Amino acid sequence: MTDRFGRTIDYLRISVTDRCNLRCRYCMPEEGVPMLGHKDILRFEEIVAFMRVAASDGIVKVRLTGGEPLCRLGIVDLVRMLLAVPGLHDLSVTTNGILLPQFAADLKAAGLKRVNIGLPSLDPTTYAHLTRLGSLDTALAGLKAAVDIGFDPIKLNVVVLRGVNDDLAPYLDLTRRLPVEVRFIEYMPIGPLGEDHYLVPATELRRRLEALAPLEPADKPDGNGPAQDYRRIPGAPGTVAVIAPVSEHFCPTCNRLRLLADGHLRLCLFGADEIDIRPALRPVVNDEALRALLVRAMQQKPECMPETARHYGRAMGSIGG
């Protein structure tokens, strides 16, 4: 699919639940968000029906998100169902890792090859502070399960907040030991924290990394994802990269849509514009109506994020990032 600005849209992020077993400070308020009822969330059959149409129109890459996707009952079945969709070439899951010891083997058996794990700190106290409900030992057990089962690649997402978790050295040490891609992500001041002073710009992140260790260029993985400047410590199995959604936004190369758990197709992470696809799924699936909604999405997808992204309509945990 091509939007009105000539960008190829081939990537869909699917939020399968608004529920999460953590309350990360940059993502959700302490009390969480109002939970959707069972009837308000897309059924697996509806997600797959939409994907069959989307894949036939050029969506070849899907990432399952949440909330925490592994909290969705039957998530392994959804992975298996999606991997059977003709034309879908790549499926991945973004998780906080807490439930990976329980699910890693079944997900791999269902055909999943790659995962992203949110790991906001390698310091136990800071991790507990940032996630409110989490323990670093549990998260690291999830990372170990991912490595042991053979997921490849394993990407670690680190949202960097100035003065909170901006010690990058432990992650570099981790790449010396494990074949992981550590992605340092600029904090987007649109979540519950809101304050701009937490932002560490990509230029500063790169400068800090270069001061910590000798880094050599590493091959960028296939695809046009947002991570840039892949580097590695010579001889290390892992890599580091930077994602700069604020200071070096990637709107000109944006290739994605987001399907939210309640059946709304979100056209931009930072914009509140959404298209409700449920009328084309209920009471029966209408492929032509779904295709028409995708055409509408291509016509309405904005050229760039709004100048101010503070009023984005939903909690970040409900969008899936």
C-alpha positions as CSV (number, residue, x, y, z in Angstrom):
1,M,0.0,0.0,0.0
2,T,1.1,3.5,-0.7
3,D,-0.2,6.6,1.0
4,R,-0.8,10.0,-0.6
5,F,2.8,11.1,0.1
6,G,4.3,8.1,-1.7
7,R,5.3,6.2,1.4
8,T,5.0,2.4,1.3
9,I,2.9,1.2,4.2
10,D,3.8,-2.4,4.9
11,Y,4.0,-2.6,8.7
12,L,1.2,-3.1,11.2
13,R,1.5,-2.9,15.0
14,I,-1.4,-4.8,16.7
15,S,-2.3,-4.0,20.3
16,V,-4.0,-7.2,21.5
17,T,-4.8,-6.0,25.0
18,D,-4.8,-2.8,27.1
19,R,-3.9,-4.8,30.2
20,C,-0.4,-4.9,31.6
21,N,1.3,-6.5,34.6
22,L,3.5,-3.4,35.1
23,R,2.9,0.3,35.5
24,C,5.9,1.9,33.9
25,R,6.0,5.6,34.8
26,Y,6.6,6.7,31.2
27,C,3.7,4.6,29.9
28,M,0.8,4.3,32.4
29,P,-0.5,6.1,35.5
30,E,0.0,4.3,38.8
31,E,-3.7,3.3,38.9
32,G,-3.6,1.9,35.4
33,V,-6.1,2.8,32.7
34,P,-9.8,2.0,32.6
35,M,-10.0,-1.6,31.3
36,L,-11.9,-2.5,28.2
37,G,-14.6,-5.1,28.5
38,H,-14.3,-8.4,26.8
39,K,-16.9,-7.5,24.1
40,D,-15.0,-4.3,23.4
41,I,-11.8,-6.0,22.4
42,L,-11.3,-7.6,18.9
43,R,-11.5,-11.3,18.9
44,F,-8.6,-13.3,17.4
45,E,-10.8,-14.3,14.4
46,E,-11.5,-10.6,13.7
47,I,-7.8,-9.7,14.0
48,V,-6.9,-12.5,11.6
49,A,-9.7,-11.5,9.2
50,F,-8.4,-8.0,9.0
51,M,-4.9,-9.2,8.5
52,R,-5.9,-11.4,5.6
53,V,-7.1,-8.3,3.8
54,A,-4.2,-6.1,4.9
55,A,-1.6,-8.7,3.9
56,S,-3.3,-9.1,0.5
57,D,-2.9,-5.3,0.1
58,G,0.8,-5.2,1.1
59,I,1.1,-5.4,4.9
60,V,3.9,-7.9,5.3
61,K,5.2,-7.2,8.8
62,V,3.3,-7.4,12.1
63,R,4.3,-6.7,15.7
64,L,2.0,-7.7,18.5
65,T,2.0,-5.3,21.4
66,G,-0.2,-4.3,24.3
67,G,-0.4,-3.3,27.1
68,E,1.5,-6.5,27.7
69,P,0.6,-8.9,24.9
70,L,1.4,-12.1,26.9
71,C,-1.4,-11.1,29.3
72,R,-3.9,-11.8,26.5
73,L,-5.4,-15.3,27.1
74,G,-4.5,-17.5,24.1
75,I,-1.8,-15.4,22.7
76,V,0.1,-18.4,21.4
77,D,-2.9,-19.4,19.4
78,L,-3.0,-15.9,17.8
79,V,0.6,-16.2,16.9
80,R,-0.1,-19.5,15.2
81,M,-3.1,-18.1,13.4
82,L,-1.3,-15.0,12.1
83,L,1.6,-17.0,10.8
84,A,-0.8,-18.9,8.7
85,V,-2.0,-15.7,6.9
86,P,-0.8,-15.8,3.3
87,G,1.6,-12.9,2.5
88,L,2.7,-12.2,6.1
89,H,6.4,-12.4,6.1
90,D,7.4,-11.3,9.5
91,L,5.8,-11.5,13.0
92,S,7.3,-10.3,16.2
93,V,6.2,-9.6,19.8
94,T,7.0,-6.7,22.1
95,T,6.9,-7.7,25.7
96,N,8.3,-6.6,29.1
97,G,9.6,-10.2,29.4
98,I,8.0,-11.0,32.7
99,L,6.0,-13.9,31.3
100,L,8.6,-15.2,28.8
101,P,9.8,-18.0,31.1
102,Q,6.2,-19.3,30.9
103,F,5.6,-18.7,27.2
104,A,8.9,-18.7,25.3
105,A,8.9,-22.4,24.4
106,D,5.3,-22.4,23.2
107,L,5.7,-19.2,21.2
108,K,8.8,-20.6,19.5
109,A,6.9,-23.8,18.7
110,A,4.1,-21.7,17.2
111,G,6.6,-20.2,14.8
112,L,7.6,-16.9,16.5
113,K,11.2,-16.1,15.7
114,R,11.9,-12.7,17.2
115,V,11.0,-10.6,20.3
116,N,11.5,-7.1,21.6
117,I,11.9,-6.8,25.4
118,G,11.4,-3.6,27.3
119,L,14.2,-3.4,29.8
120,P,14.3,0.2,31.2
121,S,17.1,-0.4,33.7
122,L,19.7,-3.0,34.7
123,D,19.8,-1.6,38.3
124,P,17.3,-3.4,40.5
125,T,16.2,-0.3,42.5
126,T,15.8,1.8,39.4
127,Y,13.9,-1.0,37.6
128,A,11.5,-1.4,40.5
129,H,11.0,2.4,40.6
130,L,10.3,2.8,36.9
131,T,8.0,-0.2,36.5
132,R,6.3,0.1,40.0
133,L,5.3,-3.6,40.0
134,G,8.3,-5.3,38.5
135,S,11.5,-6.9,39.6
136,L,14.7,-6.9,37.6
137,D,15.4,-10.6,38.4
138,T,12.1,-11.6,36.9
139,A,12.8,-9.5,33.8
140,L,16.2,-11.0,33.4
141,A,14.7,-14.4,33.7
142,G,12.6,-13.5,30.7
143,L,15.6,-12.3,28.8
144,K,17.4,-15.6,29.6
145,A,14.4,-17.6,28.4
146,A,14.4,-15.7,25.1
147,V,18.2,-16.3,24.6
148,D,17.9,-20.0,25.6
149,I,15.0,-20.7,23.3
150,G,16.8,-19.1,20.4
151,F,14.8,-16.1,19.5
152,D,16.7,-14.1,16.9
153,P,17.0,-11.2,16.9
154,I,16.3,-10.2,20.5
155,K,16.0,-6.4,20.8
156,L,16.0,-4.6,24.1
157,N,14.1,-1.4,24.2
158,V,15.5,1.2,26.7
159,V,13.5,4.4,27.0
160,V,16.1,6.8,28.5
161,L,15.1,9.4,31.1
162,R,17.7,11.9,32.1
163,G,18.8,11.5,35.7
164,V,16.8,8.3,36.2
165,N,18.1,5.5,34.0
166,D,20.6,7.2,31.8
167,D,23.6,5.0,32.8
168,L,24.3,3.4,29.5
169,A,27.4,1.4,30.5
170,P,25.7,-1.7,31.9
171,Y,23.9,-2.2,28.6
172,L,27.2,-2.0,26.7
173,D,28.5,-4.7,29.1
174,L,25.4,-6.8,28.3
175,T,26.2,-6.7,24.6
176,R,29.7,-8.1,25.4
177,R,28.0,-11.2,26.8
178,L,24.7,-11.7,24.9
179,P,23.7,-11.5,21.2
180,V,21.1,-8.7,21.8
181,E,20.3,-5.4,20.1
182,V,20.1,-2.7,22.7
183,R,18.0,0.2,21.3
184,F,18.3,3.4,23.3
185,I,15.0,5.3,22.7
186,E,14.5,9.0,23.2
187,Y,11.8,9.7,25.8
188,M,8.7,11.0,24.2
189,P,7.2,13.6,26.6
190,I,3.6,12.7,26.0
191,G,3.1,10.0,28.7
192,P,2.1,10.4,32.4
193,L,5.5,12.0,33.2
194,G,5.1,14.7,30.6
195,E,8.1,16.8,31.4
196,D,10.6,17.7,28.6
197,H,13.6,17.7,30.9
198,Y,13.7,13.9,30.9
199,L,14.6,13.9,27.2
200,V,18.2,12.9,26.4
201,P,18.6,13.7,22.6
202,A,20.0,11.2,20.2
203,T,23.1,13.3,19.6
204,E,23.9,13.2,23.3
205,L,23.2,9.4,23.5
206,R,25.6,8.8,20.7
207,R,28.2,11.0,22.3
208,R,27.9,9.2,25.7
209,L,28.2,5.8,24.0
210,E,31.3,6.8,22.1
211,A,32.9,8.0,25.4
212,L,32.2,4.7,27.1
213,A,33.8,2.2,24.7
214,P,35.4,1.9,21.3
215,L,32.5,1.2,18.9
216,E,32.7,0.1,15.3
217,P,29.9,0.2,12.8
218,A,27.5,-2.8,12.7
219,D,25.2,-3.8,9.9
220,K,21.7,-2.4,10.1
221,P,19.2,-5.2,10.1
222,D,17.0,-5.6,7.0
223,G,14.0,-3.3,6.9
224,N,13.4,0.4,7.4
225,G,12.7,0.5,11.1
226,P,13.5,3.6,13.2
227,A,16.7,2.5,14.8
228,Q,19.8,4.1,13.5
229,D,23.6,4.1,14.0
230,Y,24.1,0.4,14.8
231,R,27.4,0.0,16.6
232,R,29.2,-2.8,18.4
233,I,32.2,-3.2,20.7
234,P,34.8,-5.0,18.6
235,G,34.3,-8.7,19.1
236,A,31.0,-8.4,21.1
237,P,28.0,-10.5,20.0
238,G,25.6,-7.7,20.7
239,T,25.0,-4.3,19.2
240,V,23.6,-0.9,20.3
241,A,21.5,1.6,18.3
242,V,19.6,4.8,18.9
243,I,15.9,5.6,18.1
244,A,15.2,9.3,17.9
245,P,11.4,9.9,17.6
246,V,11.6,13.4,19.0
247,S,14.8,15.1,17.8
248,E,15.1,13.2,14.5
249,H,11.6,12.1,13.8
250,F,11.2,9.6,11.0
251,C,7.9,10.8,9.5
252,P,9.3,10.9,5.9
253,T,10.0,7.2,6.0
254,C,7.1,6.1,8.3
255,N,5.8,2.7,7.0
256,R,3.3,1.8,9.7
257,L,-0.3,1.7,11.0
258,R,-1.5,0.7,14.4
259,L,-4.5,-1.5,15.1
260,L,-5.7,-1.0,18.7
261,A,-7.3,-3.6,20.9
262,D,-10.7,-1.9,20.6
263,G,-10.7,-2.1,16.8
264,H,-9.5,1.4,15.9
265,L,-6.9,1.9,13.2
266,R,-4.5,4.6,14.4
267,L,-2.8,6.5,11.6
268,C,0.0,8.1,13.6
269,L,1.4,7.4,17.0
270,F,1.3,11.0,18.0
271,G,-2.0,12.0,16.3
272,A,-5.4,11.3,17.6
273,D,-7.0,10.4,14.2
274,E,-8.4,6.9,14.1
275,I,-10.6,4.8,11.9
276,D,-13.0,2.3,13.5
277,I,-12.9,-1.0,11.6
278,R,-15.4,-2.9,13.7
279,P,-18.4,-2.1,11.4
280,A,-16.6,-4.0,8.7
281,L,-16.1,-7.0,11.1
282,R,-19.4,-7.2,12.9
283,P,-21.8,-8.9,12.7
284,V,-20.0,-10.5,9.8
285,V,-16.7,-9.9,8.1
286,N,-16.9,-7.7,5.0
287,D,-13.6,-7.9,3.1
288,E,-14.5,-5.1,0.7
289,A,-15.5,-2.8,3.5
290,L,-12.2,-3.6,5.2
291,R,-10.3,-2.9,2.0
292,A,-12.1,0.4,1.7
293,L,-11.1,1.4,5.2
294,L,-7.5,0.7,4.3
295,V,-7.8,2.9,1.3
296,R,-9.2,5.6,3.5
297,A,-6.3,5.2,5.9
298,M,-3.9,5.8,3.0
299,Q,-5.7,9.0,2.2
300,Q,-5.9,10.2,5.7
301,K,-2.5,9.2,7.1
302,P,-0.7,12.5,8.0
303,E,2.5,13.6,6.4
304,C,4.1,14.3,9.8
305,M,3.3,14.2,13.5
306,P,1.5,17.2,14.9
307,E,3.6,20.1,16.1
308,T,2.5,19.4,19.6
309,A,2.0,15.8,20.5
310,R,0.7,16.2,24.0
311,H,-2.9,15.6,23.2
312,Y,-2.7,12.3,21.6
313,G,-6.0,11.0,22.9
314,R,-5.0,7.8,24.7
315,A,-2.6,6.4,27.2
316,M,0.6,5.2,25.6
317,G,0.0,1.7,27.1
318,S,-3.3,1.5,25.1
319,I,-1.6,2.4,21.8
320,G,1.3,-0.1,22.1
321,G,4.1,2.4,21.3
